[in-house]
Structures are given as C-alpha cells and as structure tokens.
Amino acid sequence: MYCHILAWKNFRNLKHGRVELSPGLWLLSGANGAGKTNFLEMFHYIGGWGPLPGRRVSDAPSWDQGDRAFLSARFMGEEEVECAASLGRTTALALGKARCRAPDLRGRIPSLLFLPDDLALVEGSPSVRRRFVDRMAALLFPLYARRLHDYGRGLRHRAALIRQGRSPAVTEKVLAPLGNWIWSLRGRTVEMLLKNLRLLSPLLPGELSVVLRRGGVSPGEDFQGSFLEKLNNYRDEERRMGYPSVGPHRDDISIEVDGLAAARRLSRGQRRRLAVALVVASGYAVQEHLGRSPLLLLDEVAAELDPPGKGLLFSSLEETSWQVVATTAEEGFDGWPGRTLRLSDGAFSPRES
C-alpha cells in the first residue's frame, strides 16, 4: 500500500494543506521545528496507531484554529482505501464513509515507524523491545492487541490480590490461556523477524541472534510446561515480591551479535543501523503475512551514520519497493535515491526534487 493523497486541516503547527505522493522513497527536509515529525504523526493517526509516543490526542489541534484537527487520505496499491480522522479530546476514525475502529485501519494500511528514540530497541530496557514485538504482532495477528489488553487487566487483578495478601488462584483460569497464547504468538513473531533480518545482511554488522526470553523462565531452563504450571511454581516468590513474577509482562527479546549482547558489541552508528533493520525486517514479515506492502516512516533517517552507513541504509530501503517517508534536518543531504520535499514553518516549498 502507498499513500497517494494526504490532506490536513488544523493539525499541530502545519498549515492547512494537501500533498500527492507516488510509490517509492520520499525525504522530507527542514530545520528543527519545521513540522517534519508532525507530518509523520499524521500517517501514524491515519494508520490507526494514534499519537506518537509521549504525545496526546488532545494536543493534535492547532492552538488558535479550533478544538479539532482533521485528516483524510487515499491509499492505493493492493486496493484503494479512503480514510479520515477527526482529532480532539476524542478520536473519530472512518474507513470510506463508515465509522471504524483503529484495528480496522491497521490491517488495511499497515505502517511501521522508526523514531530516534528507537535506538533503545538495541540498548534500552526489555519493555521497549516488548512494545516493538507487540506492535508487530498486532499487525500480523488481528486478535493480538485485544488479548494482550485482556491479559493486562487480569495481571493487574492478580497483582492487587497479592498485595492484599489474598490468594491469586482465582485469576489463573483467565491468565493461563492468555499467557500461553501470547507466548506462542510472540515466539512466532520473533521467528519471522529473525527470518527476514537475513534479507538485510548488508545492514547487519555480524552474525545476529534474536531470541524470545520468557518472563520468569531462566535462559537455561527447558520450558516444556504450561503457563499455569509456572504460576504454581512461582507462587511463593510472587508473595515475597508482592507482584506477579512470571509471564509475558516480564518477557525480553535477546539481541546478540557474534555471541555478545548487541548493546555491548556495536558502535552507536552500528546500533542505529541494526534498529532500523529491525523495523524494515518487520515490514517484510508484514508483507509476507498480510500480502500488503507496508508504509515505512523514518524520523531523522540517517542521524549518526557515516557515508558508507548511509549508503547501505539507502540501498536497503530502495530494495523494499515500498513507499518510504523519511525526515532529516541535515543540510546538504547527499545520496538519497528518491524524491525530496522541503518543509519550512509548517508549509511545503512549492518545488519538489
């Protein structure tokens, strides 16, 4: 899928506008504060993902232009899709002329996002990697987001019972099947990720290993039992900790290069290339599983990369044949193999290159 037309009104610092895009690679250049990340955020909303991390829907409308922002888009490719969003204190989404839910858009218009903070995929906490895999799994498996939400509710109930000194056994009938299901699909998702990372070997700085580490299960432990058995085995430990100590909420994704943790083995530039490769590999998995080309959104695409690293990244993006919308604040950005748009003070320059 690719975005053919995107129109907006009253969105953040962007002046009312409309842009027509074609398949292929697009680079949005401009100074800091010009609105580049806000432009990517419009795709994030229209694809059913909501605001960017750390932002709120209520902040989407411009301060002085009313209390709602409006987005509309037409996507082409595997099918023609028209969608719209109205953003304010609440969000209203539409697919064609009918109201819809966010998951309806995610499956029809799969999009993947890379932000500068996503370097934490390699060097950050387990929660960052869990969120990345969960987002990928939500695209691949329509029920995943809902089941993960249900697991979180059950987990909070279990934690409350443990803190109150009461038996948490009542929660196990709910958590056990959900935990097993989530572990199963996370495992499949990580396997797809590793398989497609091999398509990006030029971006990778060595032999890569990506493994799901189940929360509360020791790395060397032979996991053959069910989640329910684990809950029973760790019940005393949960009482001591005052919190559930085993389950998908404590999962991590181990990323190693040549047998060492990637965060220790790689330079900062190599870590950035690996983080982008993880996003692109998830796109290949989505394309294979859903039969739709994803839209790839990359903020500050080449920050901290040397010229050879940029060349490897650009050639890898070009080989996807997807629509890629990337941003940069760099002046004199060389080697970009696609088209370039210039954004200044919330408006596009009339000329395109």
Sequence and secondary structure as in RCSB ss.txt:
>XXXX:A:sequence
MYCHILAWKNFRNLKHGRVELSPGLWLLSGANGAGKTNFLEMFHYIGGWGPLPGRRVSDAPSWDQGDRAFLSARF
MGEEEVECAASLGRTTALALGKARCRAPDLRGRIPSLLFLPDDLALVEGSPSVRRRFVDRMAALLFPLYARRLHD
YGRGLRHRAALIRQGRSPAVTEKVLAPLGNWIWSLRGRTVEMLLKNLRLLSPLLPGELSVVLRRGGVSPGEDFQG
SFLEKLNNYRDEERRMGYPSVGPHRDDISIEVDGLAAARRLSRGQRRRLAVALVVASGYAVQEHLGRSPLLLLDE
VAAELDPPGKGLLFSSLEETSWQVVATTAEEGFDGWPGRTLRLSDGAFSPRES
>XXXX:A:secstr
 EEEEEEEESBTTB SEEEE  SSEEEEE  TTSSHHHHHHHHHHHTT  S TT  GGGSB TTS S EEEEEEE
ESSS EEEEEEESSSEEEEETTEEE HHHHHHHS EEEE GGGGHHHHS HHHHHHHHHHHHHHH TTHHHHHHH
HHHHHHHHHHHHHTT   GGGHHHHHHHHHHHHHHHHHHHHHHHHHHGGGGGG SS EEEEEE TTS TTS   S
 HHHHHHHTHHHHHHHTS  SSGGG EEEEEETTEEHHHHS HHHHHHHHHHHHHHHHHHHHHHHSS  EEEESS
TTTT  HHHHHHHHHHHHHH SEEEEEE  SS     SEEEEEETTEE S   
